[in-house]
Amino acid sequence: MNQGHAIFQRLIPFLPDRKFRRCIACYQGKPARATTSCWGRYLTMAFAQLAYREGLRDIEACPRALGSKLYHLGFRAKVARFTLADANETLDWRIFAEFA
């Protein structure tokens, strides 16, 4: 059994958590009807970028294939295409642009 950590899991602690929270507060990143958190969306999109995923179906299929390992990568819930599409429409893109 592999006792090591995934590369994606090793990258997450280097992200400045305080700066991300400031960006969320600045752009009111918690709308009432959003079904996913800003952090969850960021992790999903970062994972998709690193894995060269392009469409919503592709972004949904890749993490879903990981199954139980998804939690250990930092994801709290499974990625659903509708949830991701809804988050892309409702959450302000400037949160992620400023964080980057």
C-alpha positions in Angstrom: 0.0 0.0 0.0 1.3 3.5 -0.9 2.0 5.6 2.2 3.1 8.7 0.3 1.1 11.8 -0.6 -0.2 12.8 -4.0 1.6 15.7 -5.7 -1.6 17.7 -5.7 -2.0 17.2 -2.0 1.6 18.4 -1.4 0.9 21.7 -3.4 -2.1 22.8 -1.4 -0.3 23.8 1.9 1.8 26.3 -0.1 -1.3 28.3 -1.0 -1.8 31.4 1.2 -5.0 30.7 3.0 -5.3 34.2 4.5 -5.0 35.8 1.1 -7.7 33.5 -0.3 -10.1 34.4 2.5 -9.4 38.1 1.9 -10.2 37.8 -1.8 -13.5 36.0 -0.9 -14.4 38.8 1.6 -13.5 41.5 -0.9 -15.7 40.2 -3.7 -18.5 38.7 -1.5 -17.7 35.2 -2.6 -20.4 33.4 -0.7 -23.7 33.9 -2.6 -26.8 32.5 -1.0 -27.6 30.0 -3.8 -24.1 28.7 -4.4 -24.0 24.9 -3.7 -20.2 24.7 -3.5 -17.6 26.6 -1.6 -15.1 29.0 -3.3 -12.3 26.8 -2.0 -13.9 23.6 -3.5 -14.3 25.4 -6.9 -10.7 26.5 -6.7 -9.4 23.0 -6.0 -11.5 21.6 -8.8 -10.3 24.1 -11.3 -6.7 23.9 -10.2 -6.8 20.1 -10.5 -8.4 20.4 -13.9 -5.6 22.8 -15.0 -2.9 20.5 -13.8 -4.5 17.5 -15.4 -5.1 19.3 -18.7 -8.9 18.9 -18.6 -10.9 21.2 -20.8 -14.7 20.7 -20.7 -17.1 20.3 -17.7 -17.6 16.6 -18.5 -13.9 16.0 -18.6 -13.4 18.0 -15.4 -16.1 16.0 -13.7 -14.9 12.6 -14.9 -11.3 12.9 -13.8 -11.8 13.5 -10.1 -14.7 11.0 -10.1 -12.4 8.3 -11.3 -10.2 8.8 -8.2 -13.1 7.6 -6.0 -12.1 7.4 -2.3 -8.8 9.2 -2.9 -10.7 12.4 -3.6 -11.0 13.2 0.1 -7.3 12.8 0.6 -6.6 15.3 -2.1 -8.5 18.0 -0.3 -11.9 17.7 -1.9 -14.8 17.6 0.6 -17.4 16.2 -1.8 -17.7 14.7 -5.3 -17.6 17.1 -8.2 -20.9 17.3 -10.1 -21.1 18.9 -13.5 -24.3 20.9 -12.6 -22.8 22.1 -9.3 -19.6 23.2 -11.1 -21.5 25.0 -13.8 -23.7 26.7 -11.2 -20.6 27.8 -9.3 -19.0 29.1 -12.5 -22.0 31.3 -13.1 -22.6 32.6 -9.6 -19.1 33.0 -8.0 -17.2 36.1 -9.0 -14.2 35.3 -11.2 -12.2 38.2 -9.7 -11.7 36.2 -6.5 -9.5 33.7 -8.4 -7.8 36.3 -10.6 -6.7 38.3 -7.6 -5.6 35.2 -5.7 -3.5 34.1 -8.7 
